[in-house]
């Protein structure tokens, strides 16, 4: 009877739904506690309905965590990092969460501005109302950040980091300059060339002039599209560093070591900097002896060109038996090769200021180099262009070039003018065809046209005098060594033919003998 009355009371106390009609399926949704104790589930159907609506709306806590989401982290490094940062924040400030100061000082001690902007991005995405992030919210945002696989999405994140604070949908010249500076700093410090280039302001200025023109700020979408078309690899380098740091920072923190970055230098880049800078660019003008390839310009070109031009040389680790650190050093080397973008293997093949101006001088120093090359052309009106060839230069009456062929304007603004195969042309001897060096998809109207004497240049119909030319080889050491061996052989062969000795029998049939007789010189024979 007790069970019957309890059941009856429970049914009788059920509130009517939809105009007084009882809900027939309500007993299937009762809680287990009400079933066991016999307590009537007053308003149970209404509560279940509210829970269902709450699950659909996905509420958040004040510290930014998705409280209704059953989120279990799958990345142990992120979970350990969150726990370490939470403990340090609690011990220093008494806050159960993670604040920006602790995150920056422990994870990004060398790049405080980058760490602060990354924390602000995660804080903004979590929609937290407090200044700190909860441990759960921090893990969620870190894993979402590490899970970005699309290059376009990655670029949007970093452009958003450096947007204006008062107008998050716009970015100004200062923001782009700071983004370029952190890209340059990380690339230099992880390539063994942690030096400040005197031409850094001029290099950054060429990018901002190309993006903003006469505007003070531009939309984030426009700047993202510009970077996608011209300098995509620069920002991806920073993302690789951030991913590596967030994934491995807990190791250094567990050992009470704040230096959580990459410790080792890339072995292939431990050498003298090939891009010497002895020029003062503060005046804004260049002199005749200025190099067209300062360190910052080489870095910018490496980020714009395909990896074919800037791929570091491979270094084989020493295979020693019983060495347990070989696999670890190999893994570090693989990451360093991916992170390094500074082209240490570029070598200067031709400089018109040193080797002389002319088509024959150009051909003498460039032909025979079996590797990618960069031809830098500087005009008298301070325009600088780059013609990139992915393969060896050859004289021909056809337009040649592989997938990596492109034409880039370096100064006064940086922009890729054309990037297509079969756009390169070089001819100085074949009759009936235009002579000189050309680059462009349209043979009738090439983007770059240098005359046969290498004295004048025409760019998109604008003629100018050619002041200096530099050609840089982007292949490995073997490409340069092969070219030098060929030149040595040519010199020896020319010397051998010049000092050839003729016998009496060879002299009787030699054409020089007949020329001397036609000139009236008497020949004596034994």
For each residue, the residues with C-beta under 8 A, 3 or more apart:
1: 4 5
2: 5 6 38
3: 6 7 38
4: 1 7 8
5: 1 2 8 9
6: 2 3 9 10 38
7: 3 4 10 11
8: 4 5 11 12
9: 5 6 12 13 40
10: 6 7 13 14 34 38 40 41
11: 7 8 14 22
12: 8 9
13: 9 10 40 42
14: 10 11 22 23 26 40 41 45
15: 42 43 45 46
16: 19 20 21 22
17: 21 22 23 45
18: 21
19: 16
20: 16
21: 16 17 18
22: 11 14 16 17 26
23: 14 17 26 45
24:
25: 28 29
26: 14 22 23 29 30 41 44 45
27: 30
28: 25
29: 25 26 44 45 48
30: 26 27 34 35 41 44
31: 34 35 41 44
32: 35 36
33: 36 37 39
34: 10 30 31 37 38 39 40 41 44
35: 30 31 32
36: 32 33
37: 33 34
38: 2 3 6 10 34
39: 33 34
40: 9 10 13 14 34
41: 10 14 26 30 31 34 44
42: 13 15
43: 15 46 47
44: 26 29 30 31 34 41 47 48
45: 14 15 17 23 26 29 48 49
46: 15 43 49 50
47: 43 44 50 51
48: 29 44 45 51 52
49: 45 46 52 53
50: 46 47 53 54
51: 47 48 54 55
52: 48 49 55 56
53: 49 50 56 57
54: 50 51 57 59 68
55: 51 52 58 68
56: 52 53
57: 53 54
58: 55 66 68 69
59: 54 66 67 68
60: 64 65 66 67 126 127 128
61: 64 65 67 128 134 136 137
62: 128 129 130
63: 97 126 128 130 132 133 134 136 137
64: 60 61 123 126 127 128 130 133 134 137 141
65: 60 61 126 134 136 137 140
66: 58 59 60 69 71 136 137 140
67: 59 60 61
68: 54 55 58 59
69: 58 66
70:
71: 66 136 139 140
72:
73: 76 78 79 139 143
74: 143
75: 78 79 139 142 143 146 247
76: 73 79 80
77: 80 81 246 247 248 249 250
78: 73 75 81 82 139 142 143 146 246 247
79: 73 75 76 82 83 139
80: 76 77 83 84 250 254
81: 77 78 84 85 107 142 246 249 250 253
82: 78 79 85 86 98 135 138 139 142
83: 79 80 86 87 135
84: 80 81 87 88 106 250 253 254
85: 81 82 88 89 98 102 103 106 107 135 138
86: 82 83 89 90 96 97 98 135 138
87: 83 84 90 91
88: 84 85 91 92 102 106
89: 85 86 92 93 95 97 98 99 102 132
90: 86 87 93 94 95 96
91: 87 88
92: 88 89 102
93: 89 90 99 102
94: 90
95: 89 90 99 132
96: 86 90 134
97: 63 86 89 130 132 133 134 135 138
98: 82 85 86 89 102 103 132 133 134 135 138
99: 89 93 95 102 103 131 132 133
100: 103 104 116 119 120 123 131
101: 104 105
102: 85 88 89 92 93 98 99 105 106
103: 85 98 99 100 106 107 108 115 119
104: 100 101 107 108 109 112 115 116 119
105: 101 102 109 112 258
106: 84 85 88 102 103 109 249 253 258 260
107: 81 85 103 104 115 245 246 249 260
108: 103 104 111 112 114 115 118 245
109: 104 105 106 112 258 259 260
110: 189 259 261
111: 108 114 115 182 185 186
112: 104 105 108 109 115 116
113: 116 117 178 182
114: 108 111 117 118 182 238 242
115: 103 104 107 108 111 112 118 119
116: 100 104 112 113 119 120
117: 113 114 120 121 161 162
118: 108 114 115 121 122 145 161 242
119: 100 103 104 115 116 122 123 133
120: 100 116 117 123 124 161
121: 117 118 124 125 145 157 160 161
122: 118 119 125 126 133 138 141 142 145
123: 64 100 119 120 126 128 133
124: 120 121 127
125: 121 122 141 144
126: 60 63 64 65 122 123 133 137 140 141
127: 60 64 124
128: 60 61 62 63 64 123 132 133 134 137
129: 62
130: 62 63 64 97
131: 99 100
132: 63 89 95 97 98 99 128
133: 63 64 97 98 99 119 122 123 126 128 137 138 141
134: 61 63 64 65 96 97 98 128 137 138
135: 82 83 85 86 97 98 138 139
136: 61 63 65 66 71 139 140
137: 61 63 64 65 66 126 128 133 134 140 141
138: 82 85 86 97 98 122 133 134 135 141 142
139: 71 73 75 78 79 82 135 136 142 143
140: 65 66 71 126 136 137 143 144
141: 64 122 125 126 133 137 138 144 145
142: 75 78 81 82 122 138 139 145 146 246
143: 73 74 75 78 139 140 146 147
144: 125 140 141 147 148
145: 118 121 122 141 142 148 157 242 246
146: 75 78 142 143 243 246 247
147: 143 144
148: 144 145 153 154 157 239
149: 153
150: 153 154
151: 154 155 228 232 236
152: 155 156 224 228
153: 148 149 150 156 157
154: 148 150 151 157 158 235 236 239
155: 151 152 158 159 224 227 228 232 235 236
156: 152 153 159 160 220 224
157: 121 145 148 153 154 160 161 239
158: 154 155 161 162 179 235 238 239
159: 155 156 162 163 171 179 220 223 224 227 235
160: 121 156 157 163 168 220
161: 117 118 120 121 157 158 179
162: 117 158 159 171 175 176 178 179
163: 159 160 167 168 169 170 171 175 220
164: 167 168 170 171 172 175 217
165: 168
166:
167: 163 164 170 217
168: 160 163 164 165
169: 163 219 220
170: 163 164 167 217 218 219 220
171: 159 162 163 164 175 176 217 218 219 220 223
172: 164 175 176 212 216 217
173: 176 177 208 212 216 217
174: 177 178
175: 162 163 164 171 172 178 179
176: 162 171 172 173 179 180 207 208 211 212 223
177: 173 174 180 181 204 208
178: 113 162 174 175 181 182
179: 158 159 161 162 175 176 182 183 235
180: 176 177 183 184 204 207 234
181: 177 178 184 185 204
182: 111 113 114 178 179 185 186 238
183: 179 180 186 187 234 235 237 238 303
184: 180 181 187 188 200 296 299
185: 111 181 182 188 189
186: 111 182 183 189 190 237 238 241 339
187: 183 184 190 191 234 237 299 340 341 342
188: 184 185 191 193 194 195 299 342
189: 110 185 186 194
190: 186 187 241 262 265 266 336 339 340
191: 187 188 266 269 340 341 342 344
192: 265 266 269 270 271 342 344
193: 188 269 273 295 342 344
194: 188 189
195: 188 273 295
196: 200
197: 200 203 277 294 295 296
198: 277 279 280 281 282 294
199: 202 203 277 279 281 294 295 296 297
200: 184 196 197 203 204 296
201: 204 205 281
202: 199 205 206 281 284 296 411
203: 197 199 200 206 207 294 296 297 299 300 414
204: 177 180 181 200 201 207 208 296
205: 201 202 208 209 412
206: 202 203 209 210 300 410 411 412 413 414
207: 176 180 203 204 210 211 231 300 413 414
208: 173 176 177 204 205 211 212
209: 205 206 212 213 412 413 414
210: 206 207 213 226 230 413 414 415
211: 176 207 208 218 223 226
212: 172 173 176 208 209 215 216 217 218
213: 209 210
214:
215: 212 218
216: 172 173 212
217: 164 167 170 171 172 173 212
218: 170 171 211 212 215 222 223
219: 169 170 171 222 223
220: 156 159 160 163 169 170 171 223 224
221: 224 225
222: 218 219 225 226
223: 159 171 176 211 218 219 220 226 227
224: 152 155 156 159 220 221 227 228
225: 221 222 228 229
226: 210 211 222 223 229 230
227: 155 159 223 224 230 231 232 234 235
228: 151 152 155 224 225 232
229: 225 226 232 416
230: 210 226 227 304 414 415 416
231: 207 227 234 235 300 303 304 414
232: 151 155 227 228 229 235 236 303
233: 236 237 302 303 304 307 341
234: 180 183 187 227 231 237 238 300 303 341
235: 154 155 158 159 179 183 227 231 232 238 239
236: 151 154 155 232 233 239 240
237: 183 186 187 233 234 240 241 303 339 341
238: 114 158 182 183 186 234 235 241 242
239: 148 154 157 158 235 236 242 243
240: 236 237 243 244 335 338 339
241: 186 190 237 238 244 245 261 262 339
242: 114 118 145 238 239 245 246
243: 146 239 240 246 247
244: 240 241 247 248 262 335 339
245: 107 108 241 242 248 249 260 261
246: 77 78 81 107 142 145 146 242 243 249
247: 75 77 78 146 243 244
248: 77 244 245 251 252 260
249: 77 81 106 107 245 246 252 253 260
250: 77 80 81 84 253 254
251: 248 254 255 260
252: 248 249 255 257 258 259 260
253: 81 84 106 249 250 256 257 258 260
254: 80 84 250 251
255: 251 252
256: 253
257: 252 253 260
258: 105 106 109 252 253
259: 109 110 252 263
260: 106 107 109 245 248 249 251 252 253 257
261: 110 241 245
262: 190 241 244 332 335 336 339
263: 259
264: 329 332 336
265: 190 192 269 270
266: 190 191 192 269 270 312 333 336 337 340
267: 270 315 333
268: 271 312 313 314 315 340 344 345
269: 191 192 193 265 266 312 340 342 344
270: 192 265 266 267
271: 192 268 344
272:
273: 193 195 276 295 344
274: 344 346 347 348
275: 291 293 294 295 297 298 346
276: 273 291
277: 197 198 199 291 294 295
278: 291
279: 198 199 286 287 289 290 291 294
280: 198 283
281: 198 199 201 202 284 286 294
282: 198
283: 280
284: 202 281
285: 382
286: 279 281 290 378 382
287: 279 290
288: 353 467 468
289: 279 353
290: 279 286 287
291: 275 276 277 278 279 294 470
292: 297 376 378 384 468 470
293: 275 297 298 346 348 374 376 470 472
294: 197 198 199 203 275 277 279 281 291 297 298
295: 193 195 197 199 273 275 277 298 299
296: 184 197 199 200 202 203 204 299 300
297: 199 203 275 292 293 294 300 301 410
298: 275 293 294 295 301 302 342 343 346
299: 184 187 188 203 295 296 302 303 341 342
300: 203 206 207 231 234 296 297 303 304 414
301: 297 298 304 305 309 310 374 386 408 410
302: 233 298 299 305 309 310 341 342 343
303: 183 231 232 233 234 237 299 300 341
304: 230 231 233 300 301 408 414 416
305: 301 302 308 309 310 388 404 406
306: 309 390 403 404
307: 233 310 311
308: 305 311 372 390 404 474
309: 301 302 305 306 343 372 374 388 390 404 474
310: 301 302 305 307 341 342 343 474
311: 307 308
312: 266 268 269 337 340 343 344 345
313: 268 345 476 477
314: 268 337
315: 267 268 333
316: 319
317: 326 329 330 333
318: 326
319: 316 326
320: 323 326
321:
322:
323: 320 326
324: 327 328
325: 328 329
326: 317 318 319 320 323 329 330
327: 324 330 331
328: 324 325 331 332
329: 264 317 325 326 332 333
330: 317 326 327 333 334
331: 327 328 334 335
332: 262 264 328 329 335 336
333: 266 267 315 317 329 330 336 337
334: 330 331 337 338
335: 240 244 262 331 332 338 339
336: 190 262 264 266 332 333 339 340
337: 266 312 314 333 334 340
338: 240 334 335
339: 186 190 237 240 241 244 262 335 336
340: 187 190 191 266 268 269 312 336 337
341: 187 191 233 234 237 299 302 303 310
342: 187 188 191 192 193 269 298 299 302 310
343: 298 302 309 310 312 346 474
344: 191 192 193 268 269 271 273 274 312
345: 268 312 313 474 475 476 477
346: 274 275 293 298 343 374 472 473 474
347: 274 472 473 480
348: 274 293 351 470 471 472 473
349: 365 366 369 373 471 472 473 483
350: 355 361 362 365 366 469 470 471
351: 348 354 355 468 469 470 471
352: 355 356 357 361 454 468 469 470
353: 288 289 468
354: 351
355: 350 351 352 361 365
356: 352 361
357: 352 361 454 455 466 469
358: 361 362 453 454
359: 362 363 428 436 452 453 454
360: 363 364
361: 350 352 355 356 357 358 364 365
362: 350 358 359 365 366 437 454 469 471
363: 359 360 366 367 395 428
364: 360 361 367
365: 349 350 355 361 362 471
366: 349 350 362 363 369 373 393 471
367: 363 364 392 393 394 395
368: 392 482 483 486 487
369: 349 366 373 392 393 473 475 479 480 483
370: 391 392 475 479 482 483
371: 391 392 473 474 475 476 479 480
372: 308 309 388 389 390 391 404 473 474 475
373: 349 366 369 388 389 392 393 471 472 473 474
374: 293 301 309 346 386 387 388 389 471 472 474
375: 386 387 388 389 437 469 470 471
376: 292 293 384 385 386 410 469 470 471 472
377: 384 385 386 387 448 450 457 466 469
378: 286 292 382 383 384 466 467 468 469 470
379: 382 383 384 457 459 464 465 466 467
380: 464 465 466 467
381: 464
382: 285 286 378 379 411 412
383: 378 379 409 411 412 459 464
384: 292 376 377 378 379 409 410 411
385: 376 377 407 408 409 410 417 448 457 459
386: 301 374 375 376 377 407 408 409 410
387: 374 375 377 407 424 437 439 448
388: 305 309 372 373 374 375 404 405 406 407 408
389: 372 373 374 375 392 393 401 405 424
390: 306 308 309 372 401 402 403 404 405
391: 370 371 372 400 401 402
392: 367 368 369 370 371 373 389
393: 366 367 369 373 389 424 426
394: 367 400 426
395: 363 367 426 427 428 429 430
396: 400 425 426 427 430
397: 427 430 432 433
398: 425
399: 422 423 424 425 438 443
400: 391 394 396 422 424 425
401: 389 390 391 405 421 422 423 424
402: 390 391 405 421
403: 306 390 421
404: 305 306 308 309 372 388 390
405: 388 389 390 401 402 419 420 421 422 423 424 439
406: 305 388 416 417 418 419 420 423
407: 385 386 387 388 416 417 418 419 423 439 440 447 448
408: 301 304 385 386 388 414 415 416 417
409: 383 384 385 386 413 414 415 417
410: 206 297 301 376 384 385 386 414
411: 202 206 382 383 384 414
412: 205 206 209 382 383
413: 206 207 209 210 409
414: 203 206 207 209 210 230 231 300 304 408 409 410 411
415: 210 230 408 409
416: 229 230 304 406 407 408 419
417: 385 406 407 408 409 447
418: 406 407 423 439 440 441 447
419: 405 406 407 416
420: 405 406 423 441
421: 401 402 403 405
422: 399 400 401 405 441
423: 399 401 405 406 407 418 420 439 440 441 446
424: 387 389 393 399 400 401 405 438 439
425: 396 398 399 400 434 437 438 439 443 446
426: 393 394 395 396 436 437 438
427: 395 396 397 430 433 434 435 436
428: 359 363 395 435 436 452
429: 395 435
430: 395 396 397 427 433 435
431:
432: 397
433: 397 427 430
434: 425 427 438
435: 427 428 429 430 451 452
436: 359 426 427 428 449 450 451 452 454
437: 362 375 387 425 426 448 449 450 454
438: 399 424 425 426 434 443 446 448 449 450
439: 387 405 407 418 423 424 425 446 447 448
440: 407 418 423 443 445 446 447 448 449
441: 418 420 422 423
442: 445 446
443: 399 425 438 440 446
444:
445: 440 442 461
446: 423 425 438 439 440 442 443 449
447: 407 417 418 439 440 459 460
448: 377 385 387 407 437 438 439 440 457 458 459
449: 436 437 438 440 446 457 458 459
450: 377 436 437 438 454 456 457 458 466
451: 435 436 454 455 456 457
452: 359 428 435 436
453: 358 359 456
454: 352 357 358 359 362 436 437 450 451 466 469
455: 357 451 465 466
456: 450 451 453 463 464 465 466
457: 377 379 385 448 449 450 451 463 464 465 466
458: 448 449 450 461 462 463 464
459: 379 383 385 447 448 449 462 464
460: 447
461: 445 458
462: 458 459
463: 456 457 458
464: 379 380 381 383 456 457 458 459
465: 379 380 455 456 457
466: 357 377 378 379 380 450 454 455 456 457 469
467: 288 378 379 380
468: 288 292 351 352 353 378
469: 350 351 352 357 362 375 376 377 378 454 466
470: 291 292 293 348 350 351 352 375 376 378
471: 348 349 350 351 362 365 366 373 374 375 376
472: 293 346 347 348 349 373 374 376
473: 346 347 348 349 369 371 372 373 479 480 483
474: 308 309 310 343 345 346 371 372 373 374
475: 345 369 370 371 372 478 479 480
476: 313 345 371 479
477: 313 345 480 481
478: 475 481 482
479: 369 370 371 473 475 476 482 483
480: 347 369 371 473 475 477 483 484
481: 477 478 484 485
482: 368 370 478 479 485 486
483: 349 368 369 370 473 479 480 486 487
484: 480 481 487 488
485: 481 482 488 489
486: 368 482 483 489 490
487: 368 483 484 490 491
488: 484 485 491 492
489: 485 486 492 493
490: 486 487 493 494
491: 487 488 494 495
492: 488 489 495 496
493: 489 490 496 497
494: 490 491 497 498
495: 491 492 498 499
496: 492 493 499 500
497: 493 494 500
498: 494 495
499: 495 496
500: 496 497
501:
502: 506 507 510
503: 506 507
504: 507 508 526
505: 508 509
506: 502 503 509 510
507: 502 503 504 510 513
508: 504 505 513 525
509: 505 506 513
510: 502 506 507 513 514
511: 514 515
512: 515 516
513: 507 508 509 510 516 517 523
514: 510 511 517 518
515: 511 512 518 519
516: 512 513 519 521 523
517: 513 514 520 521 523
518: 514 515
519: 515 516
520: 517
521: 516 517
522:
523: 513 516 517
524:
525: 508
526: 504
